[in-house]
């Protein structure tokens, strides 16, 4: 058993190490970006920004698990980002269709008129008001303006009132709805009496509607579900909270004693749009991936930014220059072949010891940087800047020069001429037009029947190209082409945007199959990134000096295990699907293929890991070590392997900059997750493949604990889950085995100390890895639920008795005489 496990571990170790052979670190020059795109030039005399537009997507689904105040803070940090205001648009996807989220976004749009100018005037960092006002450092450091203290005090007061309004929205909506429903009931009863109807009063159906502030029914989900007003059955909604700004900067007014002086501050705000897609019974809405694709279509019609940044509702912009740093890669000379720029995920609210490796620094600072030296990092679901053309399923432009390339590369554009030429007909231009006409005929089948959406595809492709200001750039756009103002929104445009987010729009199209976010997996993010790499695109990892984005992560043991279970289950689905890297195209580089193969294989290591964790106990029970004796040869091999692994760990720690404690926490949770969530993921994946049983997961809660005096209250909350049974069993069996081995050796006539030391050492090594898990079971004051001891004790005793039944001790054995006291 030991040899079989070691062979698999060696294979798994190679899959993990091979993609790390080419790590890279990247840096950007923001001054060069500004000089090239925002300074006056012969092609841009006015000096208006020539940067491409960015559409930011924020997704939320349940206001109870994802508090509206958290989402509102994320929106405010986006609206205050350092990017040309007229080039930025923010879309909020409320997949639950809740009036609470809608009114919270309206409140955020109102508060943004104060918060955003304040951030611009005083260069505030971070631009999430909750995080800024809770900073531990001195807020007045490096502030030289005399009115900063007064402005900050005023904005802080406004934000406190804003929080109170947000927190009171739920009760406000309930009271308003109760009042309107009571009024409607009175009207219906009065009409019933006036008509002298024979219909019994009990049969009158009076709906418990949810009412908006303008005295109309909320078209989304009602608090009391009703037909056409429930979470899976409601109309589509698009509301422009903040209109598109003008292209000309607009300064504010001089302040008096009660307001800020904004005479030197641009008070324009980016466009903010609330979106709820239509849901009806009988349709598969494809969860988050379906919501993201609805935003792609709606944004293409309303703003059509050639780049898309997607963020979870709890991930806010921590570095206001992050969008510019991502655009630097897209606008570089090789940027036309970059499908997305992935930023590392950084988290707040993690306990100081990071008990369950929530920071995941080994993955984000080692593995992802290493992949950046290959074809690029994988897409991890949030904090990612996409090229819209890549999301549309097109191939990178350089593959079009390959004669073996298929003809689905649309749209095709040539480098614009820098010098006026004679109107000669270029045969290549004729061929390009013919190819484009052929591809245009296939567009409706791919994207749907929206004319505005189809027309936006080519525009986004051209606007997303780098400037054609160098001979090495073959596919580029003319300088100064994006300095023109954006067309204003009208009613017909919004009506078409509502049309493309209807539940039937994706029927008989390629949305979710080869266009947009890919359907069919609980880890749609990894699959979507894999499809792009498989088409020949490459991605970039952007590690900024100041964290680009920050979010929250579950610090509770049960929530953390369920999160890992969802990721691992998605990996198993990928392994048994056509997205397996073994079936990838030749455009997927070899080491990149190895990395994606490891994504699908790593959960299966849990089978061998479970066995390996029981081997020390088996050694102690059977008095047989994995080798016959602890001779010099075995110890030399063990020492050599250990030193090699330590050297590799030190190397990774040194070049990645992570701490030794972070590396050790990752090792501990690898074993905890491998013996619990990964094993369950393998079983669930096999059930789905063999029996067709679908897998459903609950949304990870982003709300804080009930204890307002303790920031880490969730860390000590114990919530039982069956995922805890395997690691608990491992702990108890190893503890019993250690006690059994010590007693047998001490009272044996011929003690085998070498066998005892080997077994005890490896048992303690297993227990050391499981220490955070055991500590999590103790709660705040060591209060462990009885069910923990009952389950683990029964299983451990059963395994021990099973071993005795399989290999009963003889009458003359050492253990038989071990209890014969003098």
N, C-alpha and C positions, 0 to 999 in steps of 0.2 A: 504493500500500500504506500509506503514511504517513497519508493522509487517511482511509482506511477504518478504520485502527486508532484514529485520533484521535476519529472519530465514536463508535466503541464505547466508548472510554475516557470520553468526555463523558457518554454515556448511563449508564455504570456509576457515574461520579462523582455524577450526579444521584440515582441510586438510593441511594447511600451518604449523601448530604448532606441530602436532604429530610427523613428521619426525625429529623434533629438540630435541627430548628427550635424544639423546645419542651423543652429540658433542664430538669430540676428536681433539687433537693436536698431530702432529707427528714430529719427528726429525730424522736425519740420522747422521751416523758417517763415514765421508769420509776417515778418517785414517784407520779405520777397513777395508774398501773396498780396499784400496791400499795394506794393509798388506796381505790380503787374496788372491788378484788376481794379484798383480804386483811385489811382493817381491820374491826373490829367495826362493825355498823350495825344499824338496826332489822330488816332482812331477814336479817341474819347476825350474831346476837348473840354467837356463839362466836368470831367472827373467823377461822374456818377458810377456807382458800383456795377461792375461787369460780372460779378459772381453769379453762379446759377442759383435757382431757387431751391429751397429745402422744405419739404412737407414733413412735419413731425407727427407721428401717430402715438397716441396714448390709449392704452386699452384697459378697461375695467369691466367687471361683470356683476358684482354683488356689493352694494353699499354697506352691507353688514360685515362682510369679511374684508372689504377694502374701503375703509372709512373715507367719506367724501373730503374730509379735511386733508388727508394725505394726498389724494388726487389733485385737490385744488392747489396745494403747495407745489406739486410737480408742474402743473400748468403755469403757475406764476414764474417758476424758474426758467421755463422755456420762453415765455413772452419777454423775459428780461435778458435773454442771451445776446452776446455781442455778435450780431450778424445783421446785415442790412434789413431794416424793418419790412420794406416792401418785398423782400425775397423770402420771407419766412411766413409759414402758415402752420397752425396747430389744429389737429383734428382729434377729438375725444370720442372714442368708441365705447358707448355704454351698451354692452351686450345684454344687460338685464332690463333695459328700457325703464329705469326707475325715475320717478319724478324727483326723488331726493337728489340724485346725481345731477339732473338737469338744473335744478334751482341752485345747487352748490356751484356749478360752473358759471351760472349767471352772477352769483355773488363774487366769484373769483374774477370775472371780467370787470366788475365794478371796482374791486379793490386794486386791480392791476393799474388803473389810471393814477393811483397814488404810488404804488410800490415800484413800478418800472421806472418812472422818472427819477425817483429817489435813488435807485440803484445806479442809473446812468450818471447822475450828478455827483455822487460820492464814491463811485467805483466800488460798490459793495460786493463782497465775496463771503460766503456763497449767496446765491440769489433765491434761495428757498427761505421765506421769512421765518418759518418754524426753526430751521437749523441756524439761521443767522442770529435770531434773538436768544437762542440757547447756547451760544458759543461760550466756552469757559475762559477764553482769552479776553484781553482788554479791547473793547470795541472801538476805543478812541485812538488806538495806536496808529501812527502814520496819517492821521486825519488833520489837515491844516485849515480847512474852511471853518470860519467862525460860526456859521449857521448850522454846522453838522449836528451839534448837540440838540438844538431846537428841532431840527428836521427829524432826527431820529426819535426824539420823544413823541413827536406828533404821529409819526408812522407807527410807532409801537402801540400807541393808544388806539389808532385805527385798526391795527391788526388784532388787538385783543377784542375789540368790538366785532370784527369780522369772524373770529373764532366762535364767539358767543352766538352769532347769527347762524353759522354753519352747524354748530352743535344743537341748536334749537330748531333746525329745519324739520326734523322728523316729527316733533310734537306740533309744530306749526301746520304742517301738511295734514296731520291727523285731525286737529281741531277744525281746520278749514273744511275738510271733507265731511266731517260729522255735521257741521252747521249746514252745508249745502245739501247733504243727503236728507237731513231732517226737514229742510224746506221743501225738497222734492216729494218727500213722503206726505207732507201736509197737503200739497197741491193734488197729488194723486188721490188721496182719501177724500178731499173736498169734491173732486170731479166725480168720484165714485158715488158719493151721496147725492150730488145734483142730478146724476143720470138715473138714479133709482135702479141700478143694475142688479140683476138677479145673481150675479157672480159672487160667491162667498168672499169675504174679505181676506181669508187665509190664502186664497189662490192668487192674490195680487203679487206680482213679481216686481219688487222695487230694488234695483241694483244698488250695491254699496260702492259707488264710484269714487275714484280719486280725482280731486278737482284742482285745477290750476288757479293761480292768483287772478286771472282774468275771467273767472266764473265759467270756464268751459271744462269739459271732460279731458283728462289727460289721455292722449291716444296710445300711450305705452302700457306698461304693466301696472295694474291697480294693486293697492295694498290687500284688498280682498279680491282674489282672482275671479274673473268672469270671462265668458266667451269673448274672444278677440281682445282681451286685456289681461293676459297671463304671460308668464315668462317665455313660454314657447308659442305664443299666439298673440301677436300685436303688430300694429302698423309700423312702417318706417318713418323716421323723424330726422329732419335736418334743420338745425337752427343756427344761423350765423350770429354768434354772440358778439363778435367784434368785426366790423366791416373791413375789407381790404384797405390798407392805408394808401395815401397819395405817394407819388414818387418823389415829391419835394419835401425836404425836412420842414417840420413845423415846430417852432419853439413856443414855449409856454409864456405866461405872463409874469410880471414881477409880483412877488408876494408881499403881503402885508404882515402884520404881527401874528395872524392866525393861519397863514398858508405858506407853502414853500415858494421860494423864488426860482422859477423855472424859465427865466428869460433866456438862458444860455443852454437849455436842455431840449432835445428833441422829444416831444411828448407823444409821437405816433406810436401805435401799438400794432403788432402783427395780427393777421386775421386769425380768429378763433371760431371753430365750428364744432357743434355738438351733433353726433351722428348715432342713430340707433337703426340698425337694419331690420327689415321686415322678417317676422318669423310666423310660420303657419304650421299646423299639424300635418304630418305626412311628408315633410321635407327634412332632409339631413342637413343641419346648419353647420356642421363641422367645427363647432367650438371656436377656439381662438383663431385658428387658421382661416375659417370662414369670415370672421369679423375683420381680420386684417385685409383680406381680399376685397371686402366691401369698401373699406377705406381707400384701397388703391384705386378702385374705379371712381368713387365719389371725388377724391382729390384730383384725379386726372382731368375731370371735367371742370372743377371749380378753380384750381390753381395750377395744377400740372407741373409741380416742381420736379425737375429731372433727378432729384435725389430724395430719398425717404429715410428718415431716422425714426426707428421704432423704440419706444420705451414702455416698460411696465408702469402702472400707475404709482408705484412706490419708488421708482428710480427717477431721481430729479437731477437737473443739471448742476453739478457742483463746481465745474470750471466753465465760466461763461464764454471762454474762447474755444471750447471743445469742438463746436461745429466748424470753426475755421480750420482747426488742426485736421479734422477729417477731410475737409474739402481740399486741403493741400495735396493729399495723395491722389484724389480724383482728378485734379487739375494739373498734375505733373505730366511730364512728357510721355511716360508709360501708363498714364492713368486711364486711358480708354479701355484697357483690358482688365481693370479692377472692378469686380462685381459688388463688393462691399468692404467697408472698413469696420472691423470689430474692435470695440473698446473693452478693456477688462472690467469686470464687475467688482465694485468695492461696496462694502456694507457698513452700516452704522447700527448701533444698538446691540452689538455682539458682546458677550461677557468677556472680561479682560483675559481670562485664560483660554478663551475660544475652545471650550470643552469638546464640541462636536465638529471642529474644523469647518465652521461656517464660512470663514474667509476664503477657504479653498485656494490658498496662495500657490500651492504646488501646481495646480492645474493652470491658473491664470498667469503665473509668472515664470513657469518652467515649460509646461507642455505647449501652451499657446504661442509663446515666443519661439519655441523650436519649430512649430509648424509654419511660422512666418517665414522661415528660411526655405520652405518647400513651395507648395502651391497656395499656402495661406491658412489661417486659423479657421476652425469650424465656427458656424453661427450658433450662438448660445441663447438666442431668444430675446435679448434686450440689449440696448446700448450699441446698436448696429446701424451704420449709415449705408443704405443700399443705393445702387444705381437702378433707376426705374426700368431701364431697358433690360437689365439682367433679370429683374423680377418678371418681366414679360416673356421670358423663355427664349430670348434671342441669344445668338452666339457672339463671342467677342469679335471685334472688327478684324483683327489680324488673321483670324482663321479664314477669312474670305479670300486671302491671297493664295490659299492652298488649293490647288486644282482638285484635290480629292475631297474637298469640303462639300457638304450638301448645300442645296440652294435655299435653305430656310433662313439665311442670314438677312433679316429685314429689321430696320431700314439700313440702306447703304448710302453713305455720303462720301464724297471726295473732299480732299483738302481744297479750300477756296483759293482761287488765284489771287495773288497779291498785286499783280500788274494787269491792267486791262489788256486783253488779247483780241485778236480778230475773231469774228464769229465763224470760225471753222468748226465743222462737225467732227467730234472725236468719236471714233468707233467704240471706245470704252464707255463713253457716256451713253451711247445708244444701247449697249449691252446692259448697263446699269438700269436704264429706264425700262427695258424689257423685263429684267429680273424683278424690278419693283412692281410692275404691273401684274406679274404672275403672283407675287406674294400678297399684293393688296387684295386680290380675289379670294385669298385664303384667310384674310384677317377676320371677317365676321364669324367664321366658324371657330376661330381661336378665341376671340375676345367678346363675342356677342353682337347684337344688332344695333348697338348705339353708335350713331354716326359721329357724334362728338368725341366719344371715347376712341374710336378708330383714328380720327383725325389727330388726336392728341399724341398718338404713339410716335409719329415721326418728329413732331415738335420737341418732345421730351428727349428723343435720341440726339437731335442736333444740339440742343441747349446743354446737354450734359457732356459734350466733348471738350477737350482742352483747347486752348487758343492755338490757332495755326500760325504761330509766330517764329517757328524754327523749322529748318528743312527736315529734321528727323520726325516731325509730327505729320504723318500721312493722313490721319483722320482727325480733323479739327474744325473749329468754327471761326468765323471772322471776328477779330477783336472789335469790341463795341457793340456787338449784336444784342446784348442783353441789357442795354441801358434804357430801352424804351419802357414807358410805364405799362403796367398791367391793365387789361381791360376790366371795367367794373362788372360786378355780378348783376344779373337780371333774373327775373322770375322764371324765364324759360330754361336758363342754365341750371338753376336749383331744381326745377321740375325734372330735368334730365338726370341730375345727380340722384334724386329720389328714385327714379326709374331703375338705375343700375344697381341699387342696393335692395331691390325686391327679391323675394325668396326664389322666384322662378327664373331670374335672369341667367343664372349659370347653367341652366339646362341645355344640353347638347353643345356645350362649349368646352374649352380645355382649362378653364379655371380650376385650380386645385390638382390638375393632372400634370400639366407642363407649364402653366402660367400662374404666377403669384405664389403664395404659400401653399405647400403641397399637403394634400389631405391623406388620411389613412394611418396616422401614427400619433401617439400621445406626445412624441418629441418631434413635432412638425418643423421645429427650428433646424435640427441637425439634418433632416432630410432635405429641406429647402436649400441649405448651404451645399449639401452634397451634390444635388442636381446641377447647381451652377458650376462647381468644380468639374463635374463630369462633362459639361459642355465646353470646357477649356478655359473658363474664367479663372482668375486668381484673386485672392483676397489679401488684406493687409491688417496687421495688428498694430493699433495705435496706442501706445502707453505714454500718457502725458505726464509731465512733471507734477502737476497738480491733478488729482483724480478728476477724470472727466465727468463721471456720474457716480452717484451713491444711492444705495437702496437699503432695504431691510431683508433679513433672512430669519427663518424660524429657529429660535434658540431652544425650543422645547424638544426633548428627545423624541417623543412620538411624532411630532410634526416633521422633524428632520428625517426620521426614518421613512415616513410616507413620501416626502419629497424625493429621497434617494430611490425609493421604490418606483416612483413614476418615471424617473430618468432611466433606471435600469430596464423597466418594462419596455420603454420605447426602444432601447438598444436591442432587446431580444426581438421585437417586431421588425426592426431594420435587418437583423441577421436572417430572418426567415422570409424576407420580401425581395422584390426585384431591386431594392436599393442596397443590397449587399455589395460591398466594394469589390468582391470577386467578379461580379457581373458588370463592373464599370467599363466605360469606353476607354480606348487607347489614349485619350486626352488627359486622363487622370494619371499623374505621375506616380512612379512606383512607390516611393516612400509615403506619398500622400494616400495612396491606396492602402498601405499598411496601417496608417493612422486610422482611416475609416474602418478598416477591418477590425482593429482593436476596439473601436466604439461598439461594434456589434457583438464582440466575443467576450469582453471583460466580465459580464455577469455570470458566465458559465464557470469562471474560476471559483465561484462560491461552492460548487459541488466538491471540488478537491480541497478547498480551504476548510470546509466543515470536517472532512475526514482527517485532515492534517491536524486540526485542533484537538481531536480526540486521540491521536496517536500517542502523545506523552502519557495520557491516562492509561491507555491500553498497555503501554510499556510497563507502567508501574503495577497494573493488575496482573500481568502475565509474567513479570520478572524477565522479560526479554526486550533488550534495547534494539534500536534500528540497526545497530551493528553488534557483532558478537561480543567484542570487548572494546573499551576505549583505548585502543593502541595508538602509537605515535603517528602512524599513517593517517588514520581517521582524523586525529586532532590537527595534523598539518593541513589536510584538505579543508577542514572546517575553518581553520584560522585564515587560510588563503582566501576562501570565498567571502568570509566576513570582512576581511580587510579590503577586498576589492569592492564590495558593496558600500563600505564606509567611504572609500575614496570617491566613488561615483556620487554618493550623497553630498560629500563635502564640495565636490566640483559643481554640482547643481546649485547648492546653497550659495557658493561664492559668486558665480556669474549671474545668478538670478536676483541676488540681494535679499532673499527671504531669510527668516530667522530659523535657528536650529529647532526651537520649540514649535514653530509652525510646521516644519517638516515632520517632527515626531507626532504632532497631533494628526496630521494627515495619515501617517502610518497606522495610528491607533484606530481612526475611524474607518480606514480601509478594511480592517479586520472586522470591526463592528458591523459596518454595512454589508460586508461580504458574507457574514454568517447569518444575516437576517433579511434585509431588503433584497439583496441580489438573488438569494435563493428563492424567495417568493416571486421575484420577477421572472426567473426561469420557469417556474411552475405555471405562472399565469400566461406567459408567452406560449408555452407548449399547449396549454388548454385552448388558447385562441387559435393556434395553427391546426391542432388535431380536431377539437370539438367545435370550433367556431364560436366560443364563448367570448363576448365582447368585454372589454375592460373599461371601467369607469373610475374616475378619480374626483375627489372633492377639491375645491379651490383652496390653495394655501392661504391661511388667514394672515392679513397684514396688520390687524389691529393689535394694540398693546394689551398687556395684562390688566387685570382689574386693580392691582395694587399700584396706586399712583405714587407711593413713596419709594418704590423699588423699581428701578429701570429694568432689572433682570428677573422680575417676578415669574415670568413664563419659564425660566430655566428650572425652577423648583417644582413646577406643576407636574404631577404624575398622571398620565392617561394610559391605561392599559391597552395594549395591542398584541395580537398574536405574533407579530414580528419579533417580540422579545423572547419568545420561547427558546429558539435555538441558542442564542448567546447565553441565556440563563442556564440552560442545560450544560453547556460547555463549562461554565464557571463551576457549577456544583459537582460535575463529574470529575474535574481536575482537582478540586479541593478534596473530595473523598478519596481520589486515587493517591494524592500526596500523603494523606493520613494513613491510608492502607499500606503504602510502600514503606513509610517510616516505621510503622509498628512491625511489619514483617521483617524488616532488616535488623531492627534493634533486638528483637527476640529470636532471631534466627541463630542456629548453631554455627553456620558458616555465612556471615553477612556478605552480600554482594554490593559493596558500597559504590562500585563504578556504575552498576545498573541504576541504583537509587539516585546518584548524583545526576546522571544523564536525564532520567525521567523527570526528576524534580526541577532541574534547570529549565527544560523546555516547557514544563507545565507553568512555571512561574513566568516564562516569556509570554505564553499565551495569556495568562492572567494580567500581565502588565499592559498588554494591548487592550484588554477589556476593562481596564480600570475606570475610564470615563463613563462607560456604560453602567458599571456597578455603582459609581458615585451618583449617576442620574437617578437610579432607583431609590436612593436614600431620601430624596426630597430635601427640603430645607433643614429639617431637624431630625433626620434619620427616620422619618415616618414612612415605612414601606408598607404598602397594602398587603394583606394576608395572602391574597391570591398569588402574589409573586412567589412566596415561599411554598405554597401548596403545589402550584404547577411544577416549579423547578425541582422541588423535593421528590415529588412522585416520579418525574421522568428520570432523575438521577438514580433513585433507588431501583427503578425498573431496569435501567441499563446495567447497574451493578449486579442485580439478581440474574439478569440474562447472561452476563458473563460467567457467573458462578454455575449456572445451569449448563452452559456450553463447555466449560472447563472446570469441573468440580475438583476441589483439592483432595488429594489422596490422604489416607490416614497417617502415612509416614512423612508427609510433606513438611516443609519448614513452617508454613503457616499453621499447620495442625498443631505443632508443638510450640508455636509462638505464644499461646495463651496458657501454657502450663507453667504457672508461677511456682517457685519453690515454696 
